[in-house]
């Protein structure tokens, strides 16, 4: 049916009536509030969950903030309402919290005497794949619409309201991807309005809004440049503010419990939606047993050989699930497939659990294929323990054999923030197969032991670990970023013990007074940095802050699995553990106070600088290196300088130092 204009300009509205609008500082809430202010000079109570400046602070805010600041824009709108003769009160409370709302209703009634109408427009920005939604995410979205409605109904039942308007959405009929909880919340509003209409004379109506052009959560959401064009075209068909006001006027002139507002032929849209669902249902059944992984097996240096035993099949299935590649052969190399440190530790844990075998965190370095791992598990011994039948000392858990073999003195590389050492695999490869390379990874990386929090303690423990391989000097030490800080302290302690340190190499390690930006207390900044600097995938902090905490982590996981080569089934618990080590390491680096070092320091500086890392990290070491600071610039940024093709430049320079120091 068609809703015609009402004869009365302001049906059900009272001059200077008292109206409560939840979500009143949101886009739609403000539009409707402005209408009430201009037409009936209403006494408005605008409810929001976030703090808002007190009226006495408005002028100061406007004078100290840009006119386009979101709070400034709202203050100007509120001032305009008051200039129209309205009285505006701002209330800060969670509409789903009964106790908080009791206080709000009591204060409103004490101040204005009663409440004549309610517009419930509160809501949470929806979005996210159903498979990634947690009970907490869903509950957070349902709360304002479901619990909030019930709270309002309970607290307002003794008041004689002229109307109770619920802001729903067409998504309860035309469901969209990622909005399963949003659809459920709006469906509740629809059902509630119809239920109340059958039991009360008060107009209780739900409005299933189509998208709005200039206001609302969809219009205010920040999107990537790739989505700007799509959103612009989509919003051209949205509801204009004046049209939304006209809809409210017409609904207030009826007794209908539910009104659908569509800018296009709704029946046609619904038929198209229903047809698309049927087609999708048929296609899903046709493809149920034909689904394929994200990626097929790439061109590799060895031919495909299928698993020969149940053990190899088990390992292959774990690899395929985590790498997102199928099929994988038993001689396919983990690192050639794109594996890295994070994935290696994760895979080893998965394989160990599936085979009831205890594997060292560095097993994949010595056994990088499915066949090698199967052999290792069968022998139930670390490959580091046997070399040509000769017994080798068992390595401490912190010591990783990155590149075994060779007759030269080993190079020890210490982990950067996060605790892993697989970042050095490419550097080791370009140093040549005759150069032994060991990594020192962080205690606590396995999630079982307690992480160390002080550089001095880390250095002492790592020295004990390297003594297993090399009891006495001369030593070759180095590390990227925070790893260089620990290497510096290790060199200090070794020299204090009377040992010779032939090489100390710092790879873009920030020195005292030249530290990176403070991000360790902000998970959003950590994620933005990792994606931007590490994966060349710029995502602003502001964009991430638009999401809930869990949605931020889910987004990072989705992007990281592609850009940062995380395992396909890497989850929130693993990510939180990795973030925790990151924070602990950065804090330890900031707290460390380096002393003057009597030897020479070799510094490899990344040519590309970013806003997070210091512009001149080498300056913090200049006055501490008593025998000189030699600086070499390497292409790439703080992270990518460790990967091909940039790492070849560093390897070539480092090789010269290793050879010359060996001869000396």
N, C-alpha and C positions, 0 to 999 in steps of 0.2 A: 504494500500500500504506500501511497505518497503522503508525506506530511506537509500540509500547506501552512502558510503563514498564519499566525494567530491574530485575532482581532485586537487583543490587548498587547501593547508593546512589551510589557514586562510581566508575563504570566507567572504567578506564584512568588513573585519577588516583592518584598516589602521595602518601602522607603526607609533607609538607614537600618535595614535588617542585619542580623548578625549571621555571618556565614563562615564556616570552617572549611578550608581547602587543604587537604593533605597533599604533599608534593607541591605545595603552593608556590615554591620558589623555582620549580621546574618550568620548562617551556610552556606546556599546555596549561598548567596551573596559573601562571602569570597572565596568560591571555584571558582566561576566564575571570580572573581577579580584576583585571583592568576593566572588563565589561561591567562587572558588578559595581565597581567604583564609579564609573562614569554615568551609569544609568540610574542607580538608586542610592548613590553616596553611602555604600554599605560599610558596616563595621566588619572588617576582614581579619580573620585569624589565619595566617599562612604558616602551615606546619612543615618543617623540614628536619631531616636527621642530622645534617651537618651544621656546625656552628656558623652563626652569621653576625656581622658587626651590630652592636647596639645602635639605636637611633642616634644617640649622642655622639657616636663615632663616625657617622656617615660623612660629614663634611671633611673631616680629617682624612678619611679613606680616599675620598674623591680627589683631594689635593695632592695625595702622595702616590696615586696609582693612575695608570693609563686609562683613558676614557673607554677603551675597548676591553678592559679587564672584565671578566665575567661577573665579579661581585659589583664592580662599578656600574655595569649596565643594569643589574637588578636594582641597585640603590636608586638609580635615576628613574626607573619605572615606578618604584614605590613612592618616590617623591611626587611623581606625576599623578599617582592615584590620590595622594593626600591633597594635592592642588585641586583635584576635582571635587573635593569635599568629603572624601572617604576617610575613615580612621583605620589605620593598619597596625596590626600587632604581629610580631614574629615569634613563633614558638619552636623550640628545638626539642624534639623527642622522637623516639622510635615508635611508629604507629602500631607496631606489633607487640609493644611492651605495655602490658595492662597497667602496671604501677605508674609508669611515666605518663601515660595517657589520662589516668585518673587525675593527676596533678594538672594537666593542661585543661581538661574539661572544667575542673573546679575553678581554676583561675579565670577562664573565659566567662563562666557564669557569674563569678564574683564581680568581674569588671563590667560586663555588658548585660547581665541579668538573665540571659537565655541564649540558645542557639536556634536559629530558624531554618537553616539548611546546611547540608554537608555535600561537598564534592570530593570524592575519594580518588585522587589522581596519583597517589604514591606508587612507586615501582622501582625495580632495579634493572639496569641495562642487561638485556638478554644476550645470549650467544654462546656457541661452543658445541662441539660434537657430543652426541648423546653418550658415546662410548667413553668419553673423557670426563664426563660429569661425575662428581662425587656426591654423596648424600649431603655434604655441607654446602656445596655449590647450589644444589637444587633447593635445599631448605632456605638458603639466603634469598633466592628469588621468590619463592612461594610466600615468605613471611609477610611482606607488606600487603599483598593482595588477598591472601587467604586469612592468616592470623589477624592482620590489621583490620580486615572487614568484620571479623567476629568480635574483636575488641571494641570497635566503634559501635556495633550493634548492641553489645552488652551495656556500654556506658551511656548510650543515648536513648535507651528504651523508655525512660521516664519522661523524656522531652517530647513535646508535640512538634515534630519537624514538618516543614512544608514539603521538603523533598530530601532524598538521599540518592545522589547520583554516583554511579560507579563507572570508572573509566576502564573499559575493556578494550579488546582489539579484534580485528577481523582474523587474526591468526588462530583464534579458537575455531574458525571454520576453514580458513585457507592456511593450513600449517606450512611452515617454511623450515628449511634445513637449520639445525642448531637451536631450534626454539621449542623443544619438547616440553620443558618446564614452564616456559612462557605460555604455551598453549593450555597447559593444565591449569595454571593460575587464572587465566582469563575465562576458561570454561567454568571454574568455580564461581567467579563473579556473575556469569550469566545465570547459572543455576540458582545462586543465592537470590538474585533480583526476582526471578520468577517465583521462587518459594515465598519470599516476603510479600510479593504482590497478592498472593492468594490468601494471605493471613492478616493483612494490614490495610488500612485506608490511606496510609502515607504513601506518596509516590516514591517507590523505590525502583529505579531504572538503571539498566546497564547500557552503556554506549559502546558498541563495537567499532571503534575508530579505525579508519584507514590511515595510512601514513600522512603526516603533516609536512608541508613544504618547508617552512621556515623555523619551526620549533619542534620540541620533543626530543626524545633520547636518540632516535635515529639521525635526526638532522644535526645534532650537536656532537655526535661521535666523530673523533678524528680518524681519518682513513688514509691509506697510502695513496700515492699519486696514481697508481694503477686503477684504484677504485673511484677516483674523483669523477671521471667522465661517466661511469656507470651510475653513480649516485646522483649526479646532476640530471641525467636523463630520467631517472626513476622519480625524483622529487618533483619534476615538472607536472606530474599527474597527482601530486599530493594535495591535501586539504590546506587552503589558505587560512590564516587566523580569523579573518572576517567570516569565512564560511563556517568555521568551527563554532563561532559565536552564534551564527544563525541556526545551526543545528541545535545548540543548547536551548535557544529561545523556543524553537518549535517543540522540542521534547517536553519542556516545562509546561506546555499548553496541552499535553495529552495525559493519558493514564496508562500508557504502554509500559510494560516492564522491561522491554528490550528493543533497541533500535540499532540496525546495522547501517553504517555510514560508509558508502563506497563511491569513489570518484568515477568508477566505470560500471558497466552493466554487471551487477553482482551475480546474477544467475548464469551469465555466460562465463564469468570467471570461475564460478563454482563447478560448472560442467567441465571446463578445461582442466581444473585441478583434479576432479574425480577421474577423468579419463587418463590423466598422467599417472595417477596412483595405480590404476588398473594395469597400465602398460608396464610400469616399474615392477609391479608384483609378478607379472608374467615373465619379464626379463630376468628377475632375480632367481626364479625357479629354473629357468633355462640354463643359467650360469652357475647354479649352486655348486655343481661338481666340476666346473671348468675354470674356477678362479685361479689366477696366476699371481705370482709374487710381483712386487714393484719392479724388480729388475731381473733380467735374464743373465746367465753367466757371460761375463765379458771375454774378450780375446786375452788369453793368458799365455805365458811362455811354455806351458806344459799341456799335454792333451788331457781330456777328461777321462778319469778312471773312477767307476762307481764303487761305492763301499762294498767290501768283501765279507764283512762280519757284522754281527749285531752291534758291537761296540763302535765300529766305524760309522754305522748307520745312525746311532744315537748322537755321536759327536757331529755328524753332518747335519742332522736335523736342528741341533742347537745353533750351529753356525748359520744355517740358512734362515732361521727365524730372526736371529739378531742382526745379520748383515742385510737381510731383505733381498737375497740373491738365491736363485735356484735354477738348475741343480749345481751342487758343488762337488768337485772330485776330491779324492783322498790325497792327491799331490798338489792341490791348489794352495798357494802360499797366503797365509793370513794377511801379511803386510801388503802383498801385491793386490789383494782384494780391497785395500783401503783401510785395513784395521789400524787402530792407534791405541794409545795407552789406556784410555777410559774403557774402550771396548774390550781390550785384552783382559784387564782385571775382572770385568763383568763376566766375560765368557768363561774364564777359568773357574769362577765361583759357580756358574751354572753347570759346567761340565763336572766339577768335583762333586756337586750335590747329586747329579744324575747318576754318576758312576760310583758313588760312595768312596771316593778317592781323595786324599789330601794332596793338592797340587800347589806348588809355590806360585806366587803372583807373577813370576817371570818365566814360567814354563813355556809360554808361546814364543819367546825369543829363541830358545834352544830347540823347540819342537813346533815349528810354525805351520805344519800341515796336519791334516786329519790323521794321516797314516802315522806320522811321528808321535802325535799325541796318544793315539791308540797303543802304540808300542810302549810309550812311557807309562801309561796307566797299567798295562799288562805287567811290566817289570816292577811297577809300584815303587819306583825310585826316581828321584830328580835326575834329569840328564846331566846336570852339572856335576854329579857325583862320579861319573865314569867318562873317561876320555881315552880311547884306544886301550881299554881294559885296565888303565891305571887309575887308582883311587885318587880323587881330588877332595879337598876339604869341603865340608858342607857349608854353604853360604848362609850368613845371617839373613833374616827376613828383609832387612833394609838394603841388602846388597844385591844388585841385579846385573847379571852377565849380559851386557848388550851385544858385545862383539868378542867372542872368545878366540883363542888361538893367537899365533904370532909370538915372536921371541922378544919383542920390545917391552919396555916398561909400560905398565897400564896407565891409561888416562882415567881419572875418576871424575865423573860429572854429577853434580848434586841437583836434586829436584827443584823446580820453580814452585810458585804457589799452587796449591792443589795436590802436591805430593807425588805426582807421576814422573817417570823418567823416559817414557817412550818418545818424548819430544826430541831426544838425542839420537834416535835410530838413523836418521838421514845423515847427520854429521858423522857418526861412526862409520857409515858406509863409505863416505867420500874421503875419509882419512886413510882408507885402504885396509884390506883384510889382514895385513900383518900388524896392525895396531890394535892391541887389546883395549877394549873400552868397557868400563863398569859404571853403573849408575847407582846412586844412593837415593832410595825412595823414602818417603816419610813414614814414620811409625804411626799407626792408626789408619793407614790407607785401606786396610782390610775391614775396617769397621769393628774389629774385635779388640784391638789394643788402644790405649789412651794416647791421643796425639801429644807431641811435645810442644811446648809453648815458648821456649826461649832459645835463641840462636846458639848461645854458649853450650847449652845442654845437648842440642842437636849435634853440634860439632864434635863434642866429646864422644857421643855414641857412634857417630859415623866414622870417627878415627878408629875406634875399636873394631868396627866392621871391616874397614879396608886393611887392617893389620892381618886379617885372615888370609888375604891374597898377597899382600906386600908388607912384611913386618918392619922393614926399614926403608929410608929414602935412597935416592932422591924421588920426590913425589911430583906427579903432574895432577893439578887440581883445576877445576873450572865449574861454571854453572851459569845458567840463564836466569836473569832477573833475581829473584830471591835466592836462587841456587848459588849465585855469585856471592851473595852476602854470607851464606854459610861457608862457602869455600874459603872466603877471606878469613873467617874466624878459625877454620880448621888449620889454615896456613900459620896463623899466629900461634895456636896451641902446639902444632908440630915443631915449629922453630923453638918454642920455649922448652920442648923436650929434647932439644939438641939434634933434631932431624932436619935434613935439607929439603927445601921445597924448590924444585927446579923450575916449575911453571905454575903461575896463578893467573887464570884467565877469567875475566868477568864479561858476561855477555849481556850488554845493555842493562847492567845492574844499577839501580838508583842509589846514590850515595847520600850521606847525611845532609839535610838541608835541601835536597833535590828529590823529594819523595813523590810518588804518584798521587793523584787526587784521592781524597777520602771517600772511598766507596764501600769499604768493608762492612759498614753498618747499614747498608742499603742494598737489599737483594735485587731491587729493580736496576740499580746502577751496575751491579755486577753482571746481570744478564745482558744489559744494553752494551756493556763493554765487551763481553765475550762474543756476542754476535757481530758487533761492529768492527772491532779490531781483529779478532781471531778468525771471523768467517766472512768479512767484507759484506756484512748484511746489516746496514745501518737501521737501527730501530731506536727511536727516541725514548727517553725516560717518560716523557709526557704521554706517549702512546701506550706504554705499558701500564702507567698509573690509571688509565681508563678501565683496566680490567681488575677483577677481584684477585686476591692473593693466589688462589688455586689456579685461576685462569691464566695468570702471569706465568706460573710454572708450566702449565700445560702448553702454552704458546711457545715457551722457550724449548720445551722438549720436542714439539712438532718441528720447529725450525732447526734445532740443534741436531736432530737425527739426520738431516740432510746436509746442512752447512758445516756442522762440527763432527760429523761421522760418529754420532752417538749410536749405541745399539738400538735396534728397532723396538725392543721391548724394555728399554731403560725406563725406570719408573720414578715416581716422586721421592721415594725413600732414598734411592741412590743419588738423586740430584741434590737432595737436602744435605746428605753426608758430604758430597763433594763441595758444596757451598760452605759448609762448616769448616772444612780443612782450608779452604781459600781464605776465610776470615781469620782463622788462627794464624796462618802463615804471614799474612799482611801485617797483622798486629805485632807479631814477633819481629818483623823487619823494621817497623817503625820504632819499636822500643830498643833496638840494638844500637849501642854506641861504640863504633869502631875506634880502635887505637892505632897509632902510627905503626906502619908495617915496614920492617927493615929491608925488605926485598923489592923486586920489580913487579909491577902489575900490568898485564896486557888487557886492554879494554876494547871490546868489539861493540861499536855504536850503530844502532839502526838508523838508516838514512831518513826513513819516513817517520815523522812525529805525529802524535795524536793529542787530543785534548786531555786525556787521562794521564798518560805517562809524561814525566818531566822532559823539557826541551833539551836540557844538557845534563843528563844523568852522570856523566863522567866527572863533572866539577866537584862532586862530593868526595872524590877519591884523590884529587890532585895533590893536596897537601899531606896526605897520609902515606903515599907510596914514596918512601925515602930513597929508593934506588931508581925512581922514575916511573912515569905512567905513559905507556905507549898506546896511542889510540888509533884504531882502524875502523873505517866506516864500511858497513855491510848493507847492501840493498835490502829493502823490505821494512816492515814495521817491527815493533817490539816482539811480536809473535811469529810473523811470517818469515823473518830473517833466519829462523831455524829450519825452514823447509825449502825444497828445491823450487826455483833454481838459485835462490839467494844463498842458501847454506853452502853451496860449492865455493863461493868466494871466501867465506869464513874458514872452511876446511882447508883451502889452499894456503891461507896465511898461517893457520894453526899448525899445519903440517911442518912448515919451516921451523917454527919454534920448537916443536917436539923433536925434530931431527937434530937441530943445533944444540939443544939442551942435553940430549942424550950423549952427544959427542963430548960435551963439556963435563 
